[in-house]
Amino acid sequence: MKAATMCEFSRQEFIGGLQSLGIDTIEKFREKLPYMRSELRDDQKFREIYNFAFVWAKEKGQKSLALETAIGMWQLLFAEWHWPLVDHWCQFLQLKHNKAISRDTWSQLLEFVKTIDLQVSNYDEEGAWPYLIDEFVEYLTANGIIQRPRN
């Protein structure tokens, strides 16, 4: 729909978005939903949607995304993409961070999800990850969610 603001659609955005999808009836809208969901499983399309979501969901004039909004967006986005650690990530943020999410953290989380295995065995503590992701790995280990070899 190319909406500029989350939860707000101008008439032009709504109609233009539907037209670009070839939708002119409720039935065509229903038929198109599975295709739209399937796009979330395409790596490149997911990256585009994920990056768009940060800008779209943050409040006007803000550089960061409110924590509760970020958590909601991650739960929604990763519902189709199936990142098994998303609930642990969200719980960690609520317990340990409780601050807005920067664009850098938002972007780097996707890289973490795409490159680091579920046991975090290929995570390099000396890598250029944001401190929040480093702390998340420590949280996973300290709470027995993952088992990492000690150096």
KEZA-791274 format. One record per residue (C-alpha): residue number from 1; residue in three letters; y, x, z. Coordinates in steps of 0.1 Angstrom, whole numbers, padded with zeros to 4 digits. Example, Ala and Ser with C-alpha at 12.3 -4.5 7.8 and 13.67 -1.06 7.14 Angstrom:
BEGIN
<marvex i="1" aa="ALA" y="-0045" x="0123" z="0078"/>
<marvex i="2" aa="SER" y="-0011" x="0137" z="0071"/>
//
This chain:
BEGIN
<marvex i="1" aa="MET" y="0000" x="0000" z="0000"/>
<marvex i="2" aa="LYS" y="0022" x="0031" z="0004"/>
<marvex i="3" aa="ALA" y="0038" x="0015" z="0035"/>
<marvex i="4" aa="ALA" y="0065" x="0037" z="0050"/>
<marvex i="5" aa="THR" y="0058" x="0025" z="0086"/>
<marvex i="6" aa="MET" y="0027" x="0016" z="0104"/>
<marvex i="7" aa="CYS" y="0021" x="-0021" z="0109"/>
<marvex i="8" aa="GLU" y="0051" x="-0030" z="0087"/>
<marvex i="9" aa="PHE" y="0048" x="-0040" z="0050"/>
<marvex i="10" aa="SER" y="0077" x="-0050" z="0029"/>
<marvex i="11" aa="ARG" y="0069" x="-0076" z="0004"/>
<marvex i="12" aa="GLN" y="0073" x="-0050" z="-0024"/>
<marvex i="13" aa="GLU" y="0049" x="-0026" z="-0006"/>
<marvex i="14" aa="PHE" y="0023" x="-0053" z="-0001"/>
<marvex i="15" aa="ILE" y="0024" x="-0068" z="-0036"/>
<marvex i="16" aa="GLY" y="0027" x="-0034" z="-0053"/>
<marvex i="17" aa="GLY" y="-0003" x="-0020" z="-0033"/>
<marvex i="18" aa="LEU" y="-0025" x="-0050" z="-0042"/>
<marvex i="19" aa="GLN" y="-0015" x="-0048" z="-0078"/>
<marvex i="20" aa="SER" y="-0023" x="-0011" z="-0080"/>
<marvex i="21" aa="LEU" y="-0058" x="-0019" z="-0066"/>
<marvex i="22" aa="GLY" y="-0063" x="-0047" z="-0092"/>
<marvex i="23" aa="ILE" y="-0063" x="-0074" z="-0064"/>
<marvex i="24" aa="ASP" y="-0048" x="-0108" z="-0071"/>
<marvex i="25" aa="THR" y="-0071" x="-0130" z="-0050"/>
<marvex i="26" aa="ILE" y="-0086" x="-0130" z="-0016"/>
<marvex i="27" aa="GLU" y="-0121" x="-0127" z="-0031"/>
<marvex i="28" aa="LYS" y="-0111" x="-0096" z="-0051"/>
<marvex i="29" aa="PHE" y="-0097" x="-0082" z="-0018"/>
<marvex i="30" aa="ARG" y="-0131" x="-0088" z="-0001"/>
<marvex i="31" aa="GLU" y="-0149" x="-0072" z="-0030"/>
<marvex i="32" aa="LYS" y="-0127" x="-0041" z="-0029"/>
<marvex i="33" aa="LEU" y="-0131" x="-0034" z="0009"/>
<marvex i="34" aa="PRO" y="-0165" x="-0016" z="0006"/>
<marvex i="35" aa="TYR" y="-0150" x="0007" z="-0021"/>
<marvex i="36" aa="MET" y="-0120" x="0014" z="0000"/>
<marvex i="37" aa="ARG" y="-0142" x="0023" z="0030"/>
<marvex i="38" aa="SER" y="-0163" x="0045" z="0008"/>
<marvex i="39" aa="GLU" y="-0133" x="0066" z="-0001"/>
<marvex i="40" aa="LEU" y="-0132" x="0078" z="0035"/>
<marvex i="41" aa="ARG" y="-0165" x="0095" z="0028"/>
<marvex i="42" aa="ASP" y="-0151" x="0115" z="0000"/>
<marvex i="43" aa="ASP" y="-0139" x="0149" z="0014"/>
<marvex i="44" aa="GLN" y="-0107" x="0152" z="-0006"/>
<marvex i="45" aa="LYS" y="-0097" x="0115" z="-0003"/>
<marvex i="46" aa="PHE" y="-0104" x="0116" z="0035"/>
<marvex i="47" aa="ARG" y="-0081" x="0147" z="0038"/>
<marvex i="48" aa="GLU" y="-0053" x="0129" z="0019"/>
<marvex i="49" aa="ILE" y="-0057" x="0098" z="0041"/>
<marvex i="50" aa="TYR" y="-0059" x="0118" z="0073"/>
<marvex i="51" aa="ASN" y="-0027" x="0138" z="0065"/>
<marvex i="52" aa="PHE" y="-0009" x="0106" z="0055"/>
<marvex i="53" aa="ALA" y="-0020" x="0089" z="0087"/>
<marvex i="54" aa="PHE" y="0000" x="0114" z="0109"/>
<marvex i="55" aa="VAL" y="0033" x="0107" z="0091"/>
<marvex i="56" aa="TRP" y="0027" x="0070" z="0088"/>
<marvex i="57" aa="ALA" y="0017" x="0064" z="0125"/>
<marvex i="58" aa="LYS" y="0044" x="0084" z="0142"/>
<marvex i="59" aa="GLU" y="0075" x="0066" z="0154"/>
<marvex i="60" aa="LYS" y="0107" x="0070" z="0133"/>
<marvex i="61" aa="GLY" y="0126" x="0100" z="0142"/>
<marvex i="62" aa="GLN" y="0098" x="0117" z="0161"/>
<marvex i="63" aa="LYS" y="0081" x="0149" z="0151"/>
<marvex i="64" aa="SER" y="0050" x="0143" z="0172"/>
<marvex i="65" aa="LEU" y="0025" x="0114" z="0174"/>
<marvex i="66" aa="ALA" y="0022" x="0095" z="0207"/>
<marvex i="67" aa="LEU" y="-0011" x="0104" z="0224"/>
<marvex i="68" aa="GLU" y="-0024" x="0068" z="0225"/>
<marvex i="69" aa="THR" y="-0015" x="0063" z="0188"/>
<marvex i="70" aa="ALA" y="-0032" x="0096" z="0179"/>
<marvex i="71" aa="ILE" y="-0063" x="0086" z="0198"/>
<marvex i="72" aa="GLY" y="-0064" x="0052" z="0181"/>
<marvex i="73" aa="MET" y="-0060" x="0068" z="0147"/>
<marvex i="74" aa="TRP" y="-0087" x="0094" z="0153"/>
<marvex i="75" aa="GLN" y="-0111" x="0067" z="0165"/>
<marvex i="76" aa="LEU" y="-0103" x="0046" z="0134"/>
<marvex i="77" aa="LEU" y="-0105" x="0075" z="0109"/>
<marvex i="78" aa="PHE" y="-0136" x="0091" z="0123"/>
<marvex i="79" aa="ALA" y="-0154" x="0058" z="0125"/>
<marvex i="80" aa="GLU" y="-0164" x="0061" z="0089"/>
<marvex i="81" aa="TRP" y="-0165" x="0099" z="0088"/>
<marvex i="82" aa="HIS" y="-0188" x="0101" z="0118"/>
<marvex i="83" aa="TRP" y="-0176" x="0130" z="0139"/>
<marvex i="84" aa="PRO" y="-0199" x="0128" z="0169"/>
<marvex i="85" aa="LEU" y="-0174" x="0146" z="0192"/>
<marvex i="86" aa="VAL" y="-0145" x="0122" z="0187"/>
<marvex i="87" aa="ASP" y="-0150" x="0103" z="0219"/>
<marvex i="88" aa="HIS" y="-0152" x="0136" z="0239"/>
<marvex i="89" aa="TRP" y="-0120" x="0148" z="0221"/>
<marvex i="90" aa="CYS" y="-0102" x="0116" z="0231"/>
<marvex i="91" aa="GLN" y="-0114" x="0117" z="0266"/>
<marvex i="92" aa="PHE" y="-0104" x="0154" z="0269"/>
<marvex i="93" aa="LEU" y="-0069" x="0146" z="0257"/>
<marvex i="94" aa="GLN" y="-0065" x="0118" z="0282"/>
<marvex i="95" aa="LEU" y="-0077" x="0139" z="0311"/>
<marvex i="96" aa="LYS" y="-0062" x="0173" z="0303"/>
<marvex i="97" aa="HIS" y="-0034" x="0169" z="0278"/>
<marvex i="98" aa="ASN" y="-0016" x="0136" z="0282"/>
<marvex i="99" aa="LYS" y="0012" x="0146" z="0258"/>
<marvex i="100" aa="ALA" y="0022" x="0138" z="0222"/>
<marvex i="101" aa="ILE" y="0002" x="0154" z="0194"/>
<marvex i="102" aa="SER" y="0019" x="0179" z="0171"/>
<marvex i="103" aa="ARG" y="0014" x="0180" z="0134"/>
<marvex i="104" aa="ASP" y="-0002" x="0214" z="0138"/>
<marvex i="105" aa="THR" y="-0028" x="0201" z="0163"/>
<marvex i="106" aa="TRP" y="-0034" x="0170" z="0140"/>
<marvex i="107" aa="SER" y="-0040" x="0192" z="0110"/>
<marvex i="108" aa="GLN" y="-0060" x="0219" z="0128"/>
<marvex i="109" aa="LEU" y="-0084" x="0193" z="0143"/>
<marvex i="110" aa="LEU" y="-0095" x="0183" z="0108"/>
<marvex i="111" aa="GLU" y="-0102" x="0219" z="0100"/>
<marvex i="112" aa="PHE" y="-0121" x="0222" z="0132"/>
<marvex i="113" aa="VAL" y="-0142" x="0191" z="0124"/>
<marvex i="114" aa="LYS" y="-0149" x="0203" z="0089"/>
<marvex i="115" aa="THR" y="-0158" x="0240" z="0097"/>
<marvex i="116" aa="ILE" y="-0172" x="0241" z="0132"/>
<marvex i="117" aa="ASP" y="-0208" x="0229" z="0139"/>
<marvex i="118" aa="LEU" y="-0216" x="0203" z="0166"/>
<marvex i="119" aa="GLN" y="-0228" x="0229" z="0190"/>
<marvex i="120" aa="VAL" y="-0196" x="0249" z="0184"/>
<marvex i="121" aa="SER" y="-0218" x="0280" z="0178"/>
<marvex i="122" aa="ASN" y="-0196" x="0293" z="0150"/>
<marvex i="123" aa="TYR" y="-0163" x="0288" z="0169"/>
<marvex i="124" aa="ASP" y="-0143" x="0321" z="0171"/>
<marvex i="125" aa="GLU" y="-0123" x="0321" z="0204"/>
<marvex i="126" aa="GLU" y="-0102" x="0348" z="0188"/>
<marvex i="127" aa="GLY" y="-0094" x="0327" z="0158"/>
<marvex i="128" aa="ALA" y="-0060" x="0311" z="0151"/>
<marvex i="129" aa="TRP" y="-0068" x="0277" z="0166"/>
<marvex i="130" aa="PRO" y="-0042" x="0258" z="0186"/>
<marvex i="131" aa="TYR" y="-0045" x="0263" z="0224"/>
<marvex i="132" aa="LEU" y="-0055" x="0226" z="0227"/>
<marvex i="133" aa="ILE" y="-0086" x="0232" z="0206"/>
<marvex i="134" aa="ASP" y="-0095" x="0263" z="0226"/>
<marvex i="135" aa="GLU" y="-0092" x="0242" z="0257"/>
<marvex i="136" aa="PHE" y="-0114" x="0215" z="0242"/>
<marvex i="137" aa="VAL" y="-0142" x="0240" z="0235"/>
<marvex i="138" aa="GLU" y="-0139" x="0252" z="0271"/>
<marvex i="139" aa="TYR" y="-0140" x="0215" z="0283"/>
<marvex i="140" aa="LEU" y="-0172" x="0208" z="0262"/>
<marvex i="141" aa="THR" y="-0189" x="0239" z="0277"/>
<marvex i="142" aa="ALA" y="-0178" x="0233" z="0313"/>
<marvex i="143" aa="ASN" y="-0190" x="0197" z="0312"/>
<marvex i="144" aa="GLY" y="-0224" x="0206" z="0297"/>
<marvex i="145" aa="ILE" y="-0217" x="0187" z="0264"/>
<marvex i="146" aa="ILE" y="-0225" x="0218" z="0245"/>
<marvex i="147" aa="GLN" y="-0243" x="0250" z="0254"/>
<marvex i="148" aa="ARG" y="-0225" x="0282" z="0242"/>
<marvex i="149" aa="PRO" y="-0239" x="0316" z="0246"/>
<marvex i="150" aa="ARG" y="-0219" x="0338" z="0270"/>
<marvex i="151" aa="ASN" y="-0207" x="0371" z="0257"/>
//
